[in-house]
Amino acid sequence: MKLDLMSDVPIYRQIGDGIRGEILCGRYRPGDRIPPVRELALALRINPNTVARAYRELQESGVLESRPGGGNFVAAAAEGELEERRAAALRVELARLFERTDRLGITRERVRNAVNHWPEQPEEARK
């Protein structure tokens, strides 16, 4: 997880977004334990209170569950809920893409054609 210390987005929110992203891409699955507060704070070189705040907000939103003496775990969300989160993340990314391509004067039809003809495997996998 990388933090942008120059961003207007608070660090605790960047941490929360990073963990949500790791859940959506499958790095963490429901029931998996996430790094303890102190461990993540040390790895990111930030105050443990900042990580604790991020974890608290993730707990309040139902992404994490805390087990006394056991740490923090990815909440046992139904697969349908995870798919809804993935779809929402896709909508956000598509909106960003179309916003950028609109500014560049690239038509949506051209974007659709580019997507339809994009290789199935990412470039890194072809090397």
Backbone atoms as SQL, in Angstrom:
CREATE TABLE atoms (id INTEGER PRIMARY KEY, chain TEXT, resi INTEGER, resn TEXT, atom TEXT, x REAL, y REAL, z REAL);
INSERT INTO atoms VALUES
  (1, 'A', 1, 'MET', 'N', 0.844, -1.168, 0.000),
  (2, 'A', 1, 'MET', 'CA', 0.000, 0.000, 0.000),
  (3, 'A', 1, 'MET', 'C', 0.894, 1.238, 0.000),
  (4, 'A', 2, 'LYS', 'N', 0.569, 2.159, -0.896),
  (5, 'A', 2, 'LYS', 'CA', 1.334, 3.397, -0.967),
  (6, 'A', 2, 'LYS', 'C', 0.455, 4.557, -0.551),
  (7, 'A', 3, 'LEU', 'N', 1.054, 5.464, 0.190),
  (8, 'A', 3, 'LEU', 'CA', 0.343, 6.658, 0.632),
  (9, 'A', 3, 'LEU', 'C', 0.891, 7.868, -0.099),
  (10, 'A', 4, 'ASP', 'N', 0.017, 8.805, -0.388),
  (11, 'A', 4, 'ASP', 'CA', 0.417, 10.068, -0.993),
  (12, 'A', 4, 'ASP', 'C', 0.304, 11.136, 0.082),
  (13, 'A', 5, 'LEU', 'N', 1.437, 11.476, 0.678),
  (14, 'A', 5, 'LEU', 'CA', 1.440, 12.447, 1.778),
  (15, 'A', 5, 'LEU', 'C', 1.110, 13.853, 1.314),
  (16, 'A', 6, 'MET', 'N', 1.163, 14.099, 0.007),
  (17, 'A', 6, 'MET', 'CA', 0.849, 15.419, -0.536),
  (18, 'A', 6, 'MET', 'C', -0.618, 15.525, -0.963),
  (19, 'A', 7, 'SER', 'N', -1.346, 14.447, -0.877),
  (20, 'A', 7, 'SER', 'CA', -2.741, 14.410, -1.307),
  (21, 'A', 7, 'SER', 'C', -3.635, 15.170, -0.338),
  (22, 'A', 8, 'ASP', 'N', -4.749, 15.660, -0.862),
  (23, 'A', 8, 'ASP', 'CA', -5.766, 16.283, -0.018),
  (24, 'A', 8, 'ASP', 'C', -6.590, 15.235, 0.735),
  (25, 'A', 9, 'VAL', 'N', -6.473, 13.972, 0.305),
  (26, 'A', 9, 'VAL', 'CA', -7.195, 12.879, 0.959),
  (27, 'A', 9, 'VAL', 'C', -6.454, 12.516, 2.241),
  (28, 'A', 10, 'PRO', 'N', -7.146, 12.543, 3.386),
  (29, 'A', 10, 'PRO', 'CA', -6.480, 12.211, 4.645),
  (30, 'A', 10, 'PRO', 'C', -5.855, 10.807, 4.606),
  (31, 'A', 11, 'ILE', 'N', -4.772, 10.652, 5.326),
  (32, 'A', 11, 'ILE', 'CA', -4.038, 9.391, 5.320),
  (33, 'A', 11, 'ILE', 'C', -4.919, 8.234, 5.795),
  (34, 'A', 12, 'TYR', 'N', -5.718, 8.453, 6.826),
  (35, 'A', 12, 'TYR', 'CA', -6.562, 7.358, 7.313),
  (36, 'A', 12, 'TYR', 'C', -7.536, 6.904, 6.228),
  (37, 'A', 13, 'ARG', 'N', -8.012, 7.833, 5.404),
  (38, 'A', 13, 'ARG', 'CA', -8.930, 7.476, 4.322),
  (39, 'A', 13, 'ARG', 'C', -8.176, 6.741, 3.210),
  (40, 'A', 14, 'GLN', 'N', -6.929, 7.135, 2.942),
  (41, 'A', 14, 'GLN', 'CA', -6.120, 6.426, 1.951),
  (42, 'A', 14, 'GLN', 'C', -5.893, 4.977, 2.393),
  (43, 'A', 15, 'ILE', 'N', -5.670, 4.791, 3.685),
  (44, 'A', 15, 'ILE', 'CA', -5.492, 3.435, 4.216),
  (45, 'A', 15, 'ILE', 'C', -6.777, 2.629, 4.024),
  (46, 'A', 16, 'GLY', 'N', -7.895, 3.219, 4.376),
  (47, 'A', 16, 'GLY', 'CA', -9.186, 2.539, 4.204),
  (48, 'A', 16, 'GLY', 'C', -9.445, 2.183, 2.756),
  (49, 'A', 17, 'ASP', 'N', -9.177, 3.128, 1.856),
  (50, 'A', 17, 'ASP', 'CA', -9.368, 2.863, 0.426),
  (51, 'A', 17, 'ASP', 'C', -8.431, 1.760, -0.048),
  (52, 'A', 18, 'GLY', 'N', -7.201, 1.758, 0.485),
  (53, 'A', 18, 'GLY', 'CA', -6.237, 0.728, 0.107),
  (54, 'A', 18, 'GLY', 'C', -6.681, -0.655, 0.543),
  (55, 'A', 19, 'ILE', 'N', -7.191, -0.758, 1.754),
  (56, 'A', 19, 'ILE', 'CA', -7.658, -2.053, 2.251),
  (57, 'A', 19, 'ILE', 'C', -8.889, -2.506, 1.472),
  (58, 'A', 20, 'ARG', 'N', -9.805, -1.573, 1.201),
  (59, 'A', 20, 'ARG', 'CA', -10.971, -1.924, 0.381),
  (60, 'A', 20, 'ARG', 'C', -10.526, -2.440, -0.985),
  (61, 'A', 21, 'GLY', 'N', -9.556, -1.783, -1.572),
  (62, 'A', 21, 'GLY', 'CA', -9.043, -2.219, -2.868),
  (63, 'A', 21, 'GLY', 'C', -8.428, -3.603, -2.812),
  (64, 'A', 22, 'GLU', 'N', -7.704, -3.887, -1.735),
  (65, 'A', 22, 'GLU', 'CA', -7.084, -5.206, -1.584),
  (66, 'A', 22, 'GLU', 'C', -8.136, -6.292, -1.390),
  (67, 'A', 23, 'ILE', 'N', -9.244, -5.941, -0.761),
  (68, 'A', 23, 'ILE', 'CA', -10.349, -6.894, -0.609),
  (69, 'A', 23, 'ILE', 'C', -10.997, -7.137, -1.968),
  (70, 'A', 24, 'LEU', 'N', -11.247, -6.050, -2.700),
  (71, 'A', 24, 'LEU', 'CA', -11.909, -6.186, -3.998),
  (72, 'A', 24, 'LEU', 'C', -11.087, -6.989, -4.995),
  (73, 'A', 25, 'CYS', 'N', -9.757, -6.847, -4.935),
  (74, 'A', 25, 'CYS', 'CA', -8.927, -7.585, -5.897),
  (75, 'A', 25, 'CYS', 'C', -8.598, -8.994, -5.404),
  (76, 'A', 26, 'GLY', 'N', -9.051, -9.356, -4.207),
  (77, 'A', 26, 'GLY', 'CA', -8.883, -10.719, -3.729),
  (78, 'A', 26, 'GLY', 'C', -7.666, -10.971, -2.874),
  (79, 'A', 27, 'ARG', 'N', -6.874, -9.943, -2.583),
  (80, 'A', 27, 'ARG', 'CA', -5.707, -10.160, -1.716),
  (81, 'A', 27, 'ARG', 'C', -6.162, -10.564, -0.313),
  (82, 'A', 28, 'TYR', 'N', -7.225, -9.913, 0.137),
  (83, 'A', 28, 'TYR', 'CA', -7.839, -10.299, 1.406),
  (84, 'A', 28, 'TYR', 'C', -9.234, -10.813, 1.088),
  (85, 'A', 29, 'ARG', 'N', -9.589, -11.917, 1.722),
  (86, 'A', 29, 'ARG', 'CA', -10.909, -12.518, 1.531),
  (87, 'A', 29, 'ARG', 'C', -11.652, -12.491, 2.867),
  (88, 'A', 30, 'PRO', 'N', -12.977, -12.631, 2.813),
  (89, 'A', 30, 'PRO', 'CA', -13.733, -12.664, 4.061),
  (90, 'A', 30, 'PRO', 'C', -13.134, -13.683, 5.029),
  (91, 'A', 31, 'GLY', 'N', -12.922, -13.244, 6.269),
  (92, 'A', 31, 'GLY', 'CA', -12.344, -14.097, 7.303),
  (93, 'A', 31, 'GLY', 'C', -10.841, -13.937, 7.456),
  (94, 'A', 32, 'ASP', 'N', -10.176, -13.312, 6.475),
  (95, 'A', 32, 'ASP', 'CA', -8.729, -13.110, 6.565),
  (96, 'A', 32, 'ASP', 'C', -8.400, -12.046, 7.604),
  (97, 'A', 33, 'ARG', 'N', -7.305, -12.276, 8.305),
  (98, 'A', 33, 'ARG', 'CA', -6.806, -11.302, 9.278),
  (99, 'A', 33, 'ARG', 'C', -5.964, -10.271, 8.541),
  (100, 'A', 34, 'ILE', 'N', -6.177, -9.008, 8.853),
  (101, 'A', 34, 'ILE', 'CA', -5.361, -7.963, 8.256),
  (102, 'A', 34, 'ILE', 'C', -4.243, -7.606, 9.230),
  (103, 'A', 35, 'PRO', 'N', -3.206, -6.924, 8.764),
  (104, 'A', 35, 'PRO', 'CA', -2.086, -6.620, 9.659),
  (105, 'A', 35, 'PRO', 'C', -2.529, -5.846, 10.899),
  (106, 'A', 36, 'PRO', 'N', -1.911, -6.147, 12.036),
  (107, 'A', 36, 'PRO', 'CA', -2.217, -5.385, 13.247),
  (108, 'A', 36, 'PRO', 'C', -1.891, -3.903, 13.050),
  (109, 'A', 37, 'VAL', 'N', -2.530, -3.068, 13.840),
  (110, 'A', 37, 'VAL', 'CA', -2.361, -1.615, 13.740),
  (111, 'A', 37, 'VAL', 'C', -0.888, -1.227, 13.803),
  (112, 'A', 38, 'ARG', 'N', -0.194, -1.697, 14.806),
  (113, 'A', 38, 'ARG', 'CA', 1.211, -1.294, 14.977),
  (114, 'A', 38, 'ARG', 'C', 2.091, -1.772, 13.818),
  (115, 'A', 39, 'GLU', 'N', 1.827, -2.966, 13.333),
  (116, 'A', 39, 'GLU', 'CA', 2.613, -3.514, 12.226),
  (117, 'A', 39, 'GLU', 'C', 2.434, -2.674, 10.952),
  (118, 'A', 40, 'LEU', 'N', 1.187, -2.338, 10.639),
  (119, 'A', 40, 'LEU', 'CA', 0.934, -1.535, 9.438),
  (120, 'A', 40, 'LEU', 'C', 1.490, -0.125, 9.610),
  (121, 'A', 41, 'ALA', 'N', 1.338, 0.442, 10.807),
  (122, 'A', 41, 'ALA', 'CA', 1.877, 1.780, 11.064),
  (123, 'A', 41, 'ALA', 'C', 3.387, 1.799, 10.886),
  (124, 'A', 42, 'LEU', 'N', 4.047, 0.776, 11.370),
  (125, 'A', 42, 'LEU', 'CA', 5.499, 0.684, 11.223),
  (126, 'A', 42, 'LEU', 'C', 5.883, 0.547, 9.752),
  (127, 'A', 43, 'ALA', 'N', 5.177, -0.303, 9.037),
  (128, 'A', 43, 'ALA', 'CA', 5.473, -0.519, 7.613),
  (129, 'A', 43, 'ALA', 'C', 5.267, 0.761, 6.800),
  (130, 'A', 44, 'LEU', 'N', 4.231, 1.537, 7.156),
  (131, 'A', 44, 'LEU', 'CA', 3.926, 2.760, 6.413),
  (132, 'A', 44, 'LEU', 'C', 4.632, 3.992, 6.993),
  (133, 'A', 45, 'ARG', 'N', 5.282, 3.788, 8.145),
  (134, 'A', 45, 'ARG', 'CA', 5.986, 4.876, 8.836),
  (135, 'A', 45, 'ARG', 'C', 5.061, 6.033, 9.192),
  (136, 'A', 46, 'ILE', 'N', 3.942, 5.652, 9.821),
  (137, 'A', 46, 'ILE', 'CA', 2.968, 6.651, 10.264),
  (138, 'A', 46, 'ILE', 'C', 2.557, 6.340, 11.697),
  (139, 'A', 47, 'ASN', 'N', 1.816, 7.255, 12.274),
  (140, 'A', 47, 'ASN', 'CA', 1.345, 7.115, 13.649),
  (141, 'A', 47, 'ASN', 'C', 0.314, 5.988, 13.739),
  (142, 'A', 48, 'PRO', 'N', 0.453, 5.102, 14.728),
  (143, 'A', 48, 'PRO', 'CA', -0.528, 4.024, 14.893),
  (144, 'A', 48, 'PRO', 'C', -1.963, 4.516, 15.070),
  (145, 'A', 49, 'ASN', 'N', -2.132, 5.709, 15.638),
  (146, 'A', 49, 'ASN', 'CA', -3.486, 6.248, 15.803),
  (147, 'A', 49, 'ASN', 'C', -4.173, 6.480, 14.451),
  (148, 'A', 50, 'THR', 'N', -3.393, 6.794, 13.433),
  (149, 'A', 50, 'THR', 'CA', -3.949, 7.006, 12.094),
  (150, 'A', 50, 'THR', 'C', -4.474, 5.686, 11.533),
  (151, 'A', 51, 'VAL', 'N', -3.710, 4.619, 11.706),
  (152, 'A', 51, 'VAL', 'CA', -4.145, 3.290, 11.253),
  (153, 'A', 51, 'VAL', 'C', -5.368, 2.862, 12.059),
  (154, 'A', 52, 'ALA', 'N', -5.341, 3.098, 13.366),
  (155, 'A', 52, 'ALA', 'CA', -6.477, 2.723, 14.217),
  (156, 'A', 52, 'ALA', 'C', -7.749, 3.439, 13.762),
  (157, 'A', 53, 'ARG', 'N', -7.627, 4.704, 13.375),
  (158, 'A', 53, 'ARG', 'CA', -8.799, 5.451, 12.900),
  (159, 'A', 53, 'ARG', 'C', -9.328, 4.832, 11.609),
  (160, 'A', 54, 'ALA', 'N', -8.432, 4.471, 10.698),
  (161, 'A', 54, 'ALA', 'CA', -8.846, 3.831, 9.447),
  (162, 'A', 54, 'ALA', 'C', -9.570, 2.519, 9.737),
  (163, 'A', 55, 'TYR', 'N', -9.014, 1.713, 10.627),
  (164, 'A', 55, 'TYR', 'CA', -9.630, 0.433, 10.969),
  (165, 'A', 55, 'TYR', 'C', -10.995, 0.646, 11.614),
  (166, 'A', 56, 'ARG', 'N', -11.100, 1.643, 12.491),
  (167, 'A', 56, 'ARG', 'CA', -12.377, 1.942, 13.148),
  (168, 'A', 56, 'ARG', 'C', -13.449, 2.287, 12.105),
  (169, 'A', 57, 'GLU', 'N', -13.086, 3.118, 11.130),
  (170, 'A', 57, 'GLU', 'CA', -14.054, 3.491, 10.095),
  (171, 'A', 57, 'GLU', 'C', -14.430, 2.289, 9.230),
  (172, 'A', 58, 'LEU', 'N', -13.468, 1.412, 8.966),
  (173, 'A', 58, 'LEU', 'CA', -13.768, 0.205, 8.199),
  (174, 'A', 58, 'LEU', 'C', -14.690, -0.729, 8.993),
  (175, 'A', 59, 'GLN', 'N', -14.521, -0.756, 10.301),
  (176, 'A', 59, 'GLN', 'CA', -15.415, -1.554, 11.147),
  (177, 'A', 59, 'GLN', 'C', -16.823, -0.966, 11.133),
  (178, 'A', 60, 'GLU', 'N', -16.914, 0.356, 11.254),
  (179, 'A', 60, 'GLU', 'CA', -18.220, 1.017, 11.266),
  (180, 'A', 60, 'GLU', 'C', -18.974, 0.836, 9.952),
  (181, 'A', 61, 'SER', 'N', -18.240, 0.717, 8.859),
  (182, 'A', 61, 'SER', 'CA', -18.894, 0.536, 7.563),
  (183, 'A', 61, 'SER', 'C', -19.113, -0.939, 7.224),
  (184, 'A', 62, 'GLY', 'N', -18.719, -1.838, 8.130),
  (185, 'A', 62, 'GLY', 'CA', -18.974, -3.259, 7.944),
  (186, 'A', 62, 'GLY', 'C', -17.953, -3.999, 7.114),
  (187, 'A', 63, 'VAL', 'N', -16.831, -3.351, 6.794),
  (188, 'A', 63, 'VAL', 'CA', -15.790, -3.997, 5.995),
  (189, 'A', 63, 'VAL', 'C', -14.936, -4.903, 6.870),
  (190, 'A', 64, 'LEU', 'N', -14.641, -4.458, 8.083),
  (191, 'A', 64, 'LEU', 'CA', -13.834, -5.233, 9.023),
  (192, 'A', 64, 'LEU', 'C', -14.642, -5.565, 10.260),
  (193, 'A', 65, 'GLU', 'N', -14.226, -6.617, 10.922),
  (194, 'A', 65, 'GLU', 'CA', -14.777, -6.931, 12.244),
  (195, 'A', 65, 'GLU', 'C', -13.607, -7.172, 13.179),
  (196, 'A', 66, 'SER', 'N', -13.753, -6.674, 14.376),
  (197, 'A', 66, 'SER', 'CA', -12.702, -6.807, 15.378),
  (198, 'A', 66, 'SER', 'C', -13.046, -7.967, 16.297),
  (199, 'A', 67, 'ARG', 'N', -12.030, -8.758, 16.586),
  (200, 'A', 67, 'ARG', 'CA', -12.204, -9.855, 17.538),
  (201, 'A', 67, 'ARG', 'C', -11.298, -9.556, 18.717),
  (202, 'A', 68, 'PRO', 'N', -11.893, -9.334, 19.884),
  (203, 'A', 68, 'PRO', 'CA', -11.085, -8.986, 21.055),
  (204, 'A', 68, 'PRO', 'C', -9.935, -9.961, 21.254),
  (205, 'A', 69, 'GLY', 'N', -8.741, -9.395, 21.321),
  (206, 'A', 69, 'GLY', 'CA', -7.544, -10.199, 21.511),
  (207, 'A', 69, 'GLY', 'C', -7.092, -10.945, 20.267),
  (208, 'A', 70, 'GLY', 'N', -7.861, -10.841, 19.200),
  (209, 'A', 70, 'GLY', 'CA', -7.535, -11.597, 17.990),
  (210, 'A', 70, 'GLY', 'C', -7.175, -10.747, 16.798),
  (211, 'A', 71, 'GLY', 'N', -7.492, -9.466, 16.844),
  (212, 'A', 71, 'GLY', 'CA', -7.163, -8.583, 15.741),
  (213, 'A', 71, 'GLY', 'C', -8.361, -8.213, 14.899),
  (214, 'A', 72, 'ASN', 'N', -8.067, -7.732, 13.714),
  (215, 'A', 72, 'ASN', 'CA', -9.094, -7.291, 12.779),
  (216, 'A', 72, 'ASN', 'C', -9.148, -8.233, 11.585),
  (217, 'A', 73, 'PHE', 'N', -10.371, -8.546, 11.167),
  (218, 'A', 73, 'PHE', 'CA', -10.589, -9.503, 10.095),
  (219, 'A', 73, 'PHE', 'C', -11.547, -8.918, 9.073),
  (220, 'A', 74, 'VAL', 'N', -11.403, -9.362, 7.841),
  (221, 'A', 74, 'VAL', 'CA', -12.326, -8.956, 6.798),
  (222, 'A', 74, 'VAL', 'C', -13.679, -9.567, 7.144),
  (223, 'A', 75, 'ALA', 'N', -14.697, -8.733, 7.164),
  (224, 'A', 75, 'ALA', 'CA', -16.037, -9.195, 7.522),
  (225, 'A', 75, 'ALA', 'C', -16.508, -10.250, 6.527),
  (226, 'A', 76, 'ALA', 'N', -17.270, -11.179, 7.046),
  (227, 'A', 76, 'ALA', 'CA', -17.780, -12.266, 6.216),
  (228, 'A', 76, 'ALA', 'C', -18.918, -11.737, 5.342),
  (229, 'A', 77, 'ALA', 'N', -18.555, -11.016, 4.288),
  (230, 'A', 77, 'ALA', 'CA', -19.547, -10.454, 3.378),
  (231, 'A', 77, 'ALA', 'C', -19.981, -11.515, 2.384),
  (232, 'A', 78, 'ALA', 'N', -21.221, -11.444, 1.986),
  (233, 'A', 78, 'ALA', 'CA', -21.720, -12.370, 0.964),
  (234, 'A', 78, 'ALA', 'C', -21.039, -12.051, -0.360),
  (235, 'A', 79, 'GLU', 'N', -20.859, -13.057, -1.186),
  (236, 'A', 79, 'GLU', 'CA', -20.204, -12.850, -2.485),
  (237, 'A', 79, 'GLU', 'C', -20.945, -11.802, -3.300),
  (238, 'A', 80, 'GLY', 'N', -22.265, -11.768, -3.171),
  (239, 'A', 80, 'GLY', 'CA', -23.054, -10.764, -3.892),
  (240, 'A', 80, 'GLY', 'C', -22.679, -9.349, -3.492),
  (241, 'A', 81, 'GLU', 'N', -22.415, -9.150, -2.209),
  (242, 'A', 81, 'GLU', 'CA', -22.015, -7.829, -1.723),
  (243, 'A', 81, 'GLU', 'C', -20.660, -7.440, -2.301),
  (244, 'A', 82, 'LEU', 'N', -19.725, -8.387, -2.337),
  (245, 'A', 82, 'LEU', 'CA', -18.417, -8.105, -2.926),
  (246, 'A', 82, 'LEU', 'C', -18.563, -7.762, -4.407),
  (247, 'A', 83, 'GLU', 'N', -19.443, -8.473, -5.099),
  (248, 'A', 83, 'GLU', 'CA', -19.656, -8.192, -6.524),
  (249, 'A', 83, 'GLU', 'C', -20.255, -6.802, -6.706),
  (250, 'A', 84, 'GLU', 'N', -21.143, -6.390, -5.817),
  (251, 'A', 84, 'GLU', 'CA', -21.701, -5.029, -5.878),
  (252, 'A', 84, 'GLU', 'C', -20.604, -3.992, -5.684),
  (253, 'A', 85, 'ARG', 'N', -19.681, -4.258, -4.767),
  (254, 'A', 85, 'ARG', 'CA', -18.564, -3.330, -4.541),
  (255, 'A', 85, 'ARG', 'C', -17.657, -3.265, -5.771),
  (256, 'A', 86, 'ARG', 'N', -17.425, -4.427, -6.398),
  (257, 'A', 86, 'ARG', 'CA', -16.610, -4.437, -7.614),
  (258, 'A', 86, 'ARG', 'C', -17.291, -3.627, -8.720),
  (259, 'A', 87, 'ALA', 'N', -18.604, -3.812, -8.863),
  (260, 'A', 87, 'ALA', 'CA', -19.346, -3.080, -9.889),
  (261, 'A', 87, 'ALA', 'C', -19.293, -1.580, -9.616),
  (262, 'A', 88, 'ALA', 'N', -19.403, -1.190, -8.346),
  (263, 'A', 88, 'ALA', 'CA', -19.323, 0.225, -7.992),
  (264, 'A', 88, 'ALA', 'C', -17.938, 0.782, -8.298),
  (265, 'A', 89, 'ALA', 'N', -16.900, 0.001, -8.002),
  (266, 'A', 89, 'ALA', 'CA', -15.532, 0.437, -8.297),
  (267, 'A', 89, 'ALA', 'C', -15.339, 0.575, -9.803),
  (268, 'A', 90, 'LEU', 'N', -15.913, -0.332, -10.571),
  (269, 'A', 90, 'LEU', 'CA', -15.819, -0.251, -12.029),
  (270, 'A', 90, 'LEU', 'C', -16.511, 1.012, -12.541),
  (271, 'A', 91, 'ARG', 'N', -17.680, 1.323, -11.993),
  (272, 'A', 91, 'ARG', 'CA', -18.392, 2.537, -12.414),
  (273, 'A', 91, 'ARG', 'C', -17.561, 3.785, -12.146),
  (274, 'A', 92, 'VAL', 'N', -16.895, 3.823, -10.992),
  (275, 'A', 92, 'VAL', 'CA', -16.049, 4.973, -10.657),
  (276, 'A', 92, 'VAL', 'C', -14.895, 5.085, -11.645),
  (277, 'A', 93, 'GLU', 'N', -14.245, 3.968, -11.936),
  (278, 'A', 93, 'GLU', 'CA', -13.112, 3.987, -12.862),
  (279, 'A', 93, 'GLU', 'C', -13.547, 4.372, -14.272),
  (280, 'A', 94, 'LEU', 'N', -14.696, 3.866, -14.709),
  (281, 'A', 94, 'LEU', 'CA', -15.189, 4.236, -16.034),
  (282, 'A', 94, 'LEU', 'C', -15.528, 5.722, -16.100),
  (283, 'A', 95, 'ALA', 'N', -16.114, 6.251, -15.039),
  (284, 'A', 95, 'ALA', 'CA', -16.430, 7.683, -15.011),
  (285, 'A', 95, 'ALA', 'C', -15.153, 8.504, -15.127),
  (286, 'A', 96, 'ARG', 'N', -14.096, 8.077, -14.416),
  (287, 'A', 96, 'ARG', 'CA', -12.809, 8.782, -14.508),
  (288, 'A', 96, 'ARG', 'C', -12.241, 8.702, -15.919),
  (289, 'A', 97, 'LEU', 'N', -12.307, 7.512, -16.513),
  (290, 'A', 97, 'LEU', 'CA', -11.802, 7.327, -17.867),
  (291, 'A', 97, 'LEU', 'C', -12.546, 8.231, -18.843),
  (292, 'A', 98, 'PHE', 'N', -13.884, 8.211, -18.795),
  (293, 'A', 98, 'PHE', 'CA', -14.659, 9.027, -19.723),
  (294, 'A', 98, 'PHE', 'C', -14.453, 10.521, -19.488),
  (295, 'A', 99, 'GLU', 'N', -14.256, 10.897, -18.251),
  (296, 'A', 99, 'GLU', 'CA', -13.984, 12.305, -17.957),
  (297, 'A', 99, 'GLU', 'C', -12.669, 12.729, -18.632),
  (298, 'A', 100, 'ARG', 'N', -11.643, 11.889, -18.506),
  (299, 'A', 100, 'ARG', 'CA', -10.344, 12.213, -19.124),
  (300, 'A', 100, 'ARG', 'C', -10.422, 12.187, -20.644),
  (301, 'A', 101, 'THR', 'N', -11.067, 11.156, -21.193),
  (302, 'A', 101, 'THR', 'CA', -11.131, 11.073, -22.655),
  (303, 'A', 101, 'THR', 'C', -12.020, 12.175, -23.231),
  (304, 'A', 102, 'ASP', 'N', -13.063, 12.574, -22.526),
  (305, 'A', 102, 'ASP', 'CA', -13.886, 13.705, -22.974),
  (306, 'A', 102, 'ASP', 'C', -13.047, 14.983, -23.054),
  (307, 'A', 103, 'ARG', 'N', -12.216, 15.197, -22.028),
  (308, 'A', 103, 'ARG', 'CA', -11.350, 16.388, -22.018),
  (309, 'A', 103, 'ARG', 'C', -10.351, 16.360, -23.178),
  (310, 'A', 104, 'LEU', 'N', -9.936, 15.164, -23.550),
  (311, 'A', 104, 'LEU', 'CA', -8.969, 15.021, -24.647),
  (312, 'A', 104, 'LEU', 'C', -9.640, 15.045, -26.018),
  (313, 'A', 105, 'GLY', 'N', -10.953, 15.089, -26.046),
  (314, 'A', 105, 'GLY', 'CA', -11.676, 15.108, -27.308),
  (315, 'A', 105, 'GLY', 'C', -11.771, 13.749, -27.974),
  (316, 'A', 106, 'ILE', 'N', -11.613, 12.694, -27.199),
  (317, 'A', 106, 'ILE', 'CA', -11.724, 11.333, -27.730),
  (318, 'A', 106, 'ILE', 'C', -13.175, 10.892, -27.578),
  (319, 'A', 107, 'THR', 'N', -13.770, 10.453, -28.691),
  (320, 'A', 107, 'THR', 'CA', -15.178, 10.072, -28.644),
  (321, 'A', 107, 'THR', 'C', -15.367, 8.795, -27.835),
  (322, 'A', 108, 'ARG', 'N', -16.549, 8.631, -27.311),
  (323, 'A', 108, 'ARG', 'CA', -16.854, 7.421, -26.543),
  (324, 'A', 108, 'ARG', 'C', -16.840, 6.193, -27.450),
  (325, 'A', 109, 'GLU', 'N', -17.240, 6.388, -28.698),
  (326, 'A', 109, 'GLU', 'CA', -17.191, 5.273, -29.649),
  (327, 'A', 109, 'GLU', 'C', -15.752, 4.788, -29.833),
  (328, 'A', 110, 'ARG', 'N', -14.821, 5.715, -29.910),
  (329, 'A', 110, 'ARG', 'CA', -13.405, 5.341, -30.052),
  (330, 'A', 110, 'ARG', 'C', -12.914, 4.609, -28.803),
  (331, 'A', 111, 'VAL', 'N', -13.354, 5.062, -27.645),
  (332, 'A', 111, 'VAL', 'CA', -12.982, 4.390, -26.387),
  (333, 'A', 111, 'VAL', 'C', -13.553, 2.972, -26.379),
  (334, 'A', 112, 'ARG', 'N', -14.833, 2.834, -26.761),
  (335, 'A', 112, 'ARG', 'CA', -15.452, 1.502, -26.801),
  (336, 'A', 112, 'ARG', 'C', -14.688, 0.578, -27.747),
  (337, 'A', 113, 'ASN', 'N', -14.334, 1.078, -28.922),
  (338, 'A', 113, 'ASN', 'CA', -13.584, 0.258, -29.882),
  (339, 'A', 113, 'ASN', 'C', -12.236, -0.153, -29.305),
  (340, 'A', 114, 'ALA', 'N', -11.566, 0.777, -28.638),
  (341, 'A', 114, 'ALA', 'CA', -10.268, 0.456, -28.033),
  (342, 'A', 114, 'ALA', 'C', -10.423, -0.630, -26.971),
  (343, 'A', 115, 'VAL', 'N', -11.465, -0.538, -26.158),
  (344, 'A', 115, 'VAL', 'CA', -11.703, -1.547, -25.118),
  (345, 'A', 115, 'VAL', 'C', -12.028, -2.890, -25.752),
  (346, 'A', 116, 'ASN', 'N', -12.875, -2.883, -26.786),
  (347, 'A', 116, 'ASN', 'CA', -13.264, -4.136, -27.445),
  (348, 'A', 116, 'ASN', 'C', -12.097, -4.834, -28.121),
  (349, 'A', 117, 'HIS', 'N', -11.093, -4.088, -28.519),
  (350, 'A', 117, 'HIS', 'CA', -9.948, -4.678, -29.201),
  (351, 'A', 117, 'HIS', 'C', -8.722, -4.802, -28.295),
  (352, 'A', 118, 'TRP', 'N', -8.907, -4.549, -27.025),
  (353, 'A', 118, 'TRP', 'CA', -7.806, -4.657, -26.067),
  (354, 'A', 118, 'TRP', 'C', -7.469, -6.121, -25.859),
  (355, 'A', 119, 'PRO', 'N', -6.179, -6.467, -25.784),
  (356, 'A', 119, 'PRO', 'CA', -5.808, -7.881, -25.561),
  (357, 'A', 119, 'PRO', 'C', -6.382, -8.406, -24.244),
  (358, 'A', 120, 'GLU', 'N', -6.692, -9.691, -24.234),
  (359, 'A', 120, 'GLU', 'CA', -7.250, -10.325, -23.038),
  (360, 'A', 120, 'GLU', 'C', -6.270, -10.336, -21.878),
  (361, 'A', 121, 'GLN', 'N', -4.992, -10.566, -22.156),
  (362, 'A', 121, 'GLN', 'CA', -4.001, -10.641, -21.094),
  (363, 'A', 121, 'GLN', 'C', -3.312, -9.294, -20.929),
  (364, 'A', 122, 'PRO', 'N', -3.072, -8.901, -19.671),
  (365, 'A', 122, 'PRO', 'CA', -2.296, -7.686, -19.453),
  (366, 'A', 122, 'PRO', 'C', -0.906, -7.845, -20.054),
  (367, 'A', 123, 'GLU', 'N', -0.287, -6.734, -20.419),
  (368, 'A', 123, 'GLU', 'CA', 1.025, -6.760, -21.051),
  (369, 'A', 123, 'GLU', 'C', 2.047, -7.521, -20.228),
  (370, 'A', 124, 'GLU', 'N', 2.004, -7.361, -18.887),
  (371, 'A', 124, 'GLU', 'CA', 2.976, -8.025, -18.012),
  (372, 'A', 124, 'GLU', 'C', 2.874, -9.548, -18.146),
  (373, 'A', 125, 'ALA', 'N', 1.670, -10.063, -18.361),
  (374, 'A', 125, 'ALA', 'CA', 1.489, -11.518, -18.456),
  (375, 'A', 125, 'ALA', 'C', 1.999, -12.073, -19.770),
  (376, 'A', 126, 'ARG', 'N', 2.106, -11.204, -20.792),
  (377, 'A', 126, 'ARG', 'CA', 2.567, -11.668, -22.097),
  (378, 'A', 126, 'ARG', 'C', 4.078, -11.739, -22.178),
  (379, 'A', 127, 'LYS', 'N', 4.786, -11.108, -21.260),
  (380, 'A', 127, 'LYS', 'CA', 6.255, -11.072, -21.316),
  (381, 'A', 127, 'LYS', 'C', 6.863, -12.363, -20.835);
